[in-house]
């Protein structure tokens, strides 16, 4: 196949057209279309883009194919997309395998000898690898969901978090009983069973947010993705949930440190999200929120003595928001025994060598100076010990 033929086939991609917008295929497309004067520079640009991902062209292209959010997946979410698209998919996988196992001399025989020759794997089977990934799309996902498991929202669009908090459940001692309820609810979500929205309520520093992040990390290989939502973004969520409903993965919408004032416009937005629209709640999305307020709404004495003719009804409406979370898990400030247990476990994790009685005495004194016991305070104390700081 001549260079112009390779270029025509690349330009003719339909199902996998999204690959043309990303590296290294975008640079290869330019190299295949380059004239004689620009060929050397165009090939060098392709190799530069390729070698940042790996020196084996077959493997790099296959990874891109497996993670591409293509037309068939968007149409059928991993299922059969119909005879026309399925045939196009088959043909394009065959061509992409030919492309991925082609060396520089196959694609650009007139390229100068001093350019590097990339590696290829002639025995690769793109069709088999793609079908295996397609069968596991509910766990591995596609597109950016295959590469990342934590996201935020910017301008109404999902943006991946490239370096999420690596918190693990095994690193969070002391609240196993509370945490197990949230874990069980998450497993139900992953298994397609009825799932509740969850409110993690309690004292500051008790590990509410860390629990949600650790669960997201723990169950990411099983198809769980976390989307952090700020309170002022709640109005954007209904449209986002409509898009996520088509996705084979499962999602937690995470709202951290949630509270409202009585006249907050976001209050009604969250109520609508928790109860679902006329189409009902999404089967693959659950809301997990943390708050230091049991009823989520800041209430003052003036609210009770104001001029509202139906003050009782208004208070009931404000307090009803928390009731829309089917599962409420309370994280209370630890007593002395629980705090000591947390200190002991964290000391083991950080490799701190100190007699337990001395650890407890110093840890309690540190908590007193810090304003009270909590897992956060315990972790700060142990980290100072591990760093060699006298406390």
N, C-alpha and C positions, 0 to 999 in steps of 0.2 A: 504494500500500500504506500503510495507516495505521500509526501508531506501535505499537499493540498487536499488529498482524500481524508487523511487523519483530521485535518482542520474542519472539513465539511461534516464529518461524523460527530466531532465534538460540538460544533455549532448546532447540530440537529438533535441534541438531547432534549427530550420533552419531560419525561417523568423525573429525571435527575437534573433538571435545568438549574436548580439552586446551586449545584456544585460549581457552576461557571462563575459565581459571584465570590467564591472563596479561594484562598491559596491552598495548594500550589496549582490547581487546575486553571485558575485565571491567568497565571503567568505562562503556563504551557500553551494555552489557547493563543496568547500573543506570540509565542515563539513559533508555533505552527503557521501563523499567518504572516510572519515577518518576511520582508524582502531580503535579498542576499546581503545588502549592506548592514541591515540591522539584526541579522540572524544571531551572530555571536553574542551580542549584548542581551538579546531576548532569551537565549538559552541559558546564559549565565544568571539572569534574573530568576528564571524558573528553578535552576539548581540551588540558588541561594534560598528561595522560598521553600523548596523541598527539604534541604538539609537541616533547616530549623526544626523539622518534624521527624526526620529520620533519613537514613541513606538508602533504605529499601523502598523503591517507588511502588512496588506491588502492595506492600503492607500499608503505606501511607494512603494510597488511593482507596484501598479496601476499607480502612477505618472511616474515611470520609463518606463512602457509599453507605456503610452500615449506620452511620449517625445522621444521614441526611433526612430532613423533614420533607419528604417528597410528595408528589401528587397522589400516589396510591395510598400512602399512609394518611394523608389529610382527608381523603375521600372515604376510606373504609376503616381507619384506626387499627390497622393491622390485619383486617379481614380481606375477603375477596373484593377487589375493586371493579369487577366486571370484565368481560372478555377483551374489550378493546385496550383498556389500561393494563390488564395482566399480560397481554401479548407484547405491548410496548415495553413493559418492565422486563420481560424475558429477553427481548432483543437488546435492550440497552445494557443489561447486566453482561450479556455475551460480549458486546463491544467494549465495555469498560474493563473486562478481564483481558481482552486483547491489548487494550491501551496500557493497562497496569503491568503487563508482562513484557512490554516493549522497551528495549534499551534506546540509548541516544542514537545509535547508528540505524536503528529501525525507524525512528520517528524523523530524524533529521540527518540523513546520510552525508550531507555536505557540511556538517558541523566540523570545525577544526579539531585536530587530534589533541591539542593541549587542554581541551575542556575535560572535566571529570566525567567518568562513566558511572552512573548510579547502579545500585544493585537491584535485581529482580528475582522473583520466585516463580519459575515457570509452572510449577504444579498447583498453583493457587486455584481454588474453585469459588468464584464469586457468587454463583447462583446458590450453592449449598450453604455458604456462610450467610448469605442474605436471608434465606428461608429460615435458618436457625435463629437469626436475630429477630426476624418477623414473628416467629412463634413465641419469643420471649419479650415482646414489646411491652407487655404489661409490667415487667420488672425493670427492663433496661431503658425503655423509652426511646425517643428519637429526637433528632435535632439538638437544640441546646439542653433539653431534658435528659439526653443521654450523657452529656458531658458535665452537667452540674446538677446539684440537688437542692440548693438553696437560692432563693430569688428575692429581689425587691421590686418595687413598682416605681417607674419613672415616666412621667407624662402618659400615664395610662398603659404603658407597655411593661412586660416582664423583662427584668435585667438580671443576669446571673451574678451571684456573689462568688468571686473567684477564690477567695480565701475565707471560707466560713469558719465560725468558732468550732474547733475540733472536739468539743466537750463530749465525753462518753458517759453512759449510765454507770459504769463501774467506778467512775471517779466522783460519784455523788452519794456519799454515805449518809445514813441517818433518817431518810424519809422513804424507805423502800415500800412501806405499806401504802402511803399516799400515791407514790409513783406508779405502783402496780395497777391502780384503777385507770390511769391515763394510758398505760401500756396496753391494757386489755382493750380499751376503746379503740386504740390505734390498730391493734391486730384485727378487730372487727371491721374497720374501714378497709384494710388491705384484703380481707377475705370477702368483701362485698356484702357483709352482714349489716343490719341496722346499726347506725352509728350516731352518737350524741355529739353536739357541740359541747366544748369543755371550758369551764371557768376555773382557773387556778387562782384561788384567793388566799390571802394571808399576809403575814408580817414581811417586812422588807428583808432581803438577804437570805431567805429560806430556800432558794433554789427553784422558784417557779419558772422563770425564764430558762434557766439552765436545763430544767427537765424537758421542756419542749425542744430545745436545740439538740439535746442528747438523743432524744427519741428520733428526731429527723436523721441524725447521723447513723443511728443504730439500724433503722429500717430502710435506709436509702437503697441497699441492694435488693430489697423486696418490692421496690416500685413506689416508695414514698418520697414526695417532694414538699419542701417547705417554702411558703411565700410570706414574707414579712410585710405587713400592711400597717401604715401609720393611720392614726385616727382621721386625719384630714383627707385621706384617700378612700374612705369607705364608700363614697358615692360612685367611685369607679369600679367597685367590685362586681355589681350585677352583670355588667358586660363581660368582665373577665371570667366570671363563673360560667357564662354561656359558652365561651371558648374552651374552658377547661373540661366541660361536660363531654366534649368529643374526644378527649385524650384518654388513652387506656391506663394511664398512671393514676395514682391517688394523691390528693393534695391536702395539706393543712394550711389554712389561712391563719397566720400568727399575728395577733394584736397584743403588743406588750404594753404593760403599765396603763391599762385602760381606765378612764374615768370621764364623767361628763358633768357639765353644769346643767342646771335645770332648763335653760333655753338653748342648748347646743343643737344645731341643725344636724349634726352627725348622729344624734340619738335615734332619729327615725330611720336613718340609713342602715344602722346596725340591726334594728328590729326587722327590717325587710330582709336583710341578708340571713338572719337566723331562722326566720319563718319560711323563707322561700317566696318566690313570685307566684303568679298564677300557674306557672309550669311546675311548681313543686321544688323541693330542695334537690340539689345536685347529688347524685349517688356517689360521686367520687371526691367530694370536697367536704371538709369539716372545719369549723372555726374553733381555734384554741386561743383563749385570751387570758392574760394575767392581770391582776388588779390587787391593790391594797384595800379597796373598798368592797364590802360585801354586796352592796346594792348598786355599785358602779356610779351612782349619781351623788354629787356633792350637794348636801342639804344643810341649810342653816335655820336657825330659830325664826328668822324673818320670813322664811318660806311658810312656816306654820301659822304665822300671825298676819299674813298679808291680806289682800282684798279679793282673793280668789273666792268666788261664790261656791265653788265645788272643790274646795281644797283637798278633801279626802280622796276624791276621784283623781285629782292631779297627782297626789302622792302615790296612789296605787299604780298609776301609769308609769311613774318614774321608777318605782321599785319592781315593776313587772319585767324589766329588761333582763335582770339576773335570772329570773325564772325561765327565760327562754333558752338558757343553757341547760341541756338535759342532765349534765354531770357537773357538779361543783365539788372540787377537791380543796380542802383547807390545809394550808401549810402554816402551822403555828410556830411561834418562837420556841426553840428547844428548851427543855428543862435541863438541869445540871447533868443528869445521867446521859441524856441523848447528846448533849454538847460534848461531854467527855468521850463518848463513843466516836463522834465525828472527828475529834482531835486525834484520837488514837489511829483511826483508819487513814486520815490524811498524812499523819507522820510516817506511816508505813509507805504510802504512795510516794512521798518525797524523800524517803531514805533518811529521815531525821532520827538520830540516835540520842534518846533522852529517856531516863527512867519515867515510867508512866505517872507516878505520883507528882514528880516535878513538872511534867508536861501539863497535867491537869491544873496545878496551882498557878503556873505562869499563864496558862491559857485562860483561866477564869479571870485573872487580874487584867489581862489584855482586853477581854470582853467588857469588863467594868469600865475601863478607860475609853473603850470604843462606843459605849452607849448601850450595850446589851449583847446577849448571846445570839449568834446566828451562824449558819454554815459559811456565809461570806466572811464574817469576822474570823472564824476558825481557820479558813483558808488563808486569809491575810497573815494571821499569826504564824502558821506553819511555813508559809513561803518566806517570811522574814527569818525564821530559824534556818531554813534550808540555804538561804543566802548568806548566813553567818552574821546577821545583824543581831545585836544584843537587844532583847526586849524585856 
